[in-house]
Amino acid sequence: MTSISVIGAGLAGSEAAWQIAQRGVKVKLYEMRPELGTPAHETGDFAELVCSNSLGSRLESTAGGLLKKELAVLGSLLMEVAEQTSVPAGGALAVDRRLFAQMVTRCLYEHPLIEIVREECRELPEGIVVIATGPLSSPAMTGILQELTASDNLYFYDAAAPIVTGESIDYEQGFWAARYGRGTADYFNCPLTKEEYQGFWQALVTAEQAPLHSSELTDDALAVFEGCLPLEVMAKRGEDALRYGPFRPVGLVDKDGRRPYAVLQLRKENTEATLFNLVGCQTRLKWGEQKRVFQLIPALRNCEFVRYGVMHRNTFINSPQVLNSSFQFREYPRLFLAGQITGVEGYVESTASGLLAGLNAVRVLQGQQPLVLPQETILGSLAQYISSADPGFFQPMNANFGILPPLDPPVRGKQERKLAYTQRSTVALEDYWAAL
Ligand SMILES: Cc1cc2nc3c(=O)[nH]c(=O)nc-3n(C[C@H](O)[C@H](O)[C@H](O)COP(=O)(O)OP(=O)(O)OC[C@H]3O[C@@H](n4cnc5c(N)ncnc54)[C@H](O)[C@@H]3O)c2cc1C
């Protein structure tokens, strides 16, 4: 067998397929959309971003920024396309989601070693396979994963934020600014007075939620995924919960130089700034209720929704029980798993795991040992985490400095410590990569 199969052309699968093909190995890339959709994807494009259009911080002093840097060193296709399709977003890397997905799709279609198969994969192909079917894997693939992992419970849930049109925003009722003036003023900020905030909060906590077609969802299940906690669930923790969360006003001053009582930030969804994401407002309220509640915010009084917030299934396996740090099944060395379903959390993390799984699939095909990246790197530590965390308490993990080994000797000062982590990772990865 001289080719490798990749199932799922999402973030992880697209990156994996590219890495494999770039090393001169043929790839068969399966994608079931558009024939068979998922509850969150809207197009048939590869690498579609299903919720926010932000890939997180690009500052190297953050763990997310450092992971992006590592991916650039490793030659990531998706990070390169993200830079080419980026939209202004202060210190964050946000993209025009349509252009981003279209460009990734084109790169993969045009690669001479990649064969695209537009169908749902219902059984595992022969030979070496990278499974990257994501948190919304088709039922057939979920069944296969249940068999491979000897588990019948792979689910939890998370939520997506609404998107409104730019032309329906009342720009007189807010101001453009970046928090603490960091980066360019790319966010449109919708301030609320104390009375407006209290009215909004009251409406939010009493609004009706959409029914769920599952008994598995509890607030506890949601709480494990703090980054995507529905706004109404967070609001129920107390009247000020949002003012310390997505509606926090710190670092923002309005046109009169005053700090508002609370602020909702809107982030551009596309280069033309015709669409805006309500930052941090993922929700599972009924659609009519979303309109009623969010229109209580002065700048959104007449806003037009192009997408309402929704609640989705999210699947991940108990990786420490079954995977090793090369994203390879311990029991089935010909099979690799990549993406969110492994328990890495987030767009960039999913991409990164796809990159490593792709590289390792090629190495196994060529009879070489899989790569074990230095522990000092974010990707190396993520790989280590998914393969060696305590299986009894395993939860998805995003890039953060806490997963890295401690600095030796310890460094005092938060900023200095972050810088030291970044420098250590950069040196370790560049040395490792050069030695290969
Ligand atoms: C609703 C929702 C919102 C999210 N929001 C964010 C966010 O804002 N920011 C963030 O960083 N992360 C977010 N995530 C988490 C995660 O980053 C994304 O889900 C990301 O897309 C995961 O990448 P992936 O490659 O693992 O899966 P995906 O990008 O979902 O790719 C999987 C692909 O496999 C295909 N597929 C599935 N089954 C089959 C099959 N049997 N045969 C062939 N093809 C198949 C699917 O169609 C899909 O294209 C969100 C997740 C969900 C579910």
The ligand as a Tripos MOL2 file, in Angstrom:
@<TRIPOS>MOLECULE
LIG
   53    58     1     0     0
SMALL
NO_CHARGES

@<TRIPOS>ATOM
      1 C1        -20.7220   24.0870   17.1730 C.3       1 LIG1
      2 C2        -19.2570   24.1750   17.4040 C.ar      1 LIG1
      3 C3        -18.6630   25.4090   17.5510 C.ar      1 LIG1
      4 C4        -17.2910   25.5160   17.7590 C.ar      1 LIG1
      5 N1        -16.7470   26.7460   17.8600 N.ar      1 LIG1
      6 C5        -15.4170   26.8830   17.9930 C.ar      1 LIG1
      7 C6        -14.8300   28.1940   18.0270 C.ar      1 LIG1
      8 O1        -15.5110   29.1970   17.9420 O.2       1 LIG1
      9 N2        -13.4870   28.2810   18.1640 N.ar      1 LIG1
     10 C7        -12.6910   27.1760   18.2470 C.ar      1 LIG1
     11 O2        -11.4700   27.3300   18.3430 O.2       1 LIG1
     12 N3        -13.2180   25.9390   18.2040 N.ar      1 LIG1
     13 C8        -14.5600   25.7600   18.0920 C.ar      1 LIG1
     14 N4        -15.1130   24.5030   18.0460 N.ar      1 LIG1
     15 C9        -14.2610   23.3370   18.2830 C.3       1 LIG1
     16 C10       -13.3510   22.8620   17.1060 C.3       1 LIG1
     17 O3        -12.2800   23.7430   16.9980 O.3       1 LIG1
     18 C11       -14.0490   22.7510   15.7710 C.3       1 LIG1
     19 O4        -15.0660   21.8170   15.8710 O.3       1 LIG1
     20 C12       -13.0730   22.3040   14.6440 C.3       1 LIG1
     21 O5        -13.7320   22.3940   13.4130 O.3       1 LIG1
     22 C13       -12.5690   20.8980   14.8590 C.3       1 LIG1
     23 O6        -11.7840   20.4940   13.7650 O.3       1 LIG1
     24 P1        -11.8030   18.9870   13.2510 P.3       1 LIG1
     25 O7        -10.9340   18.9130   12.0640 O.co2     1 LIG1
     26 O8        -11.5400   18.1080   14.3920 O.co2     1 LIG1
     27 O9        -13.3260   18.7270   12.8250 O.3       1 LIG1
     28 P2        -14.1600   19.3830   11.6360 P.3       1 LIG1
     29 O10       -13.5630   20.6840   11.2520 O.co2     1 LIG1
     30 O11       -15.5810   19.3420   12.0650 O.co2     1 LIG1
     31 O12       -13.9490   18.3680   10.4290 O.3       1 LIG1
     32 C14       -14.4880   17.0910   10.3950 C.3       1 LIG1
     33 C15       -14.9010   16.7960    8.9680 C.3       1 LIG1
     34 O13       -15.2230   15.4210    8.8270 O.3       1 LIG1
     35 C16       -16.3580   15.2800    8.0000 C.3       1 LIG1
     36 N5        -16.9490   13.9630    8.2920 N.ar      1 LIG1
     37 C17       -17.5500   13.5470    9.4310 C.ar      1 LIG1
     38 N6        -17.8660   12.2500    9.3530 N.ar      1 LIG1
     39 C18       -17.4520   11.8110    8.1300 C.ar      1 LIG1
     40 C19       -17.4830   10.5600    7.4550 C.ar      1 LIG1
     41 N7        -17.9880    9.4600    8.0220 N.pl3     1 LIG1
     42 N8        -16.9790   10.4760    6.1920 N.ar      1 LIG1
     43 C20       -16.4480   11.5830    5.5900 C.ar      1 LIG1
     44 N9        -16.3970   12.8020    6.1760 N.ar      1 LIG1
     45 C21       -16.8730   12.9160    7.4430 C.ar      1 LIG1
     46 C22       -17.1940   16.4870    8.3580 C.3       1 LIG1
     47 O14       -18.1150   16.8050    7.3490 O.3       1 LIG1
     48 C23       -16.1370   17.5700    8.5430 C.3       1 LIG1
     49 O15       -15.8560   18.2450    7.3590 O.3       1 LIG1
     50 C24       -16.4830   24.3520   17.8490 C.ar      1 LIG1
     51 C25       -17.0880   23.1000   17.6990 C.ar      1 LIG1
     52 C26       -18.4580   23.0050   17.4810 C.ar      1 LIG1
     53 C27       -19.0770   21.6650   17.3230 C.3       1 LIG1
@<TRIPOS>BOND
     1     1     2 1
     2     2     3 ar
     3     2    52 ar
     4     3     4 ar
     5     4     5 ar
     6     4    50 ar
     7     5     6 ar
     8     6     7 ar
     9     6    13 1
    10     7     8 2
    11     7     9 ar
    12     9    10 ar
    13    10    11 2
    14    10    12 ar
    15    12    13 ar
    16    13    14 ar
    17    14    15 1
    18    14    50 ar
    19    15    16 1
    20    16    17 1
    21    16    18 1
    22    18    19 1
    23    18    20 1
    24    20    21 1
    25    20    22 1
    26    22    23 1
    27    23    24 1
    28    24    25 2
    29    24    26 1
    30    24    27 1
    31    27    28 1
    32    28    29 2
    33    28    30 1
    34    28    31 1
    35    31    32 1
    36    32    33 1
    37    33    34 1
    38    33    48 1
    39    34    35 1
    40    35    36 1
    41    35    46 1
    42    36    37 ar
    43    36    45 ar
    44    37    38 ar
    45    38    39 ar
    46    39    40 ar
    47    39    45 ar
    48    40    41 1
    49    40    42 ar
    50    42    43 ar
    51    43    44 ar
    52    44    45 ar
    53    46    47 1
    54    46    48 1
    55    48    49 1
    56    50    51 ar
    57    51    52 ar
    58    52    53 1
@<TRIPOS>SUBSTRUCTURE
     1 LIG1         1 GROUP 0 **** ****
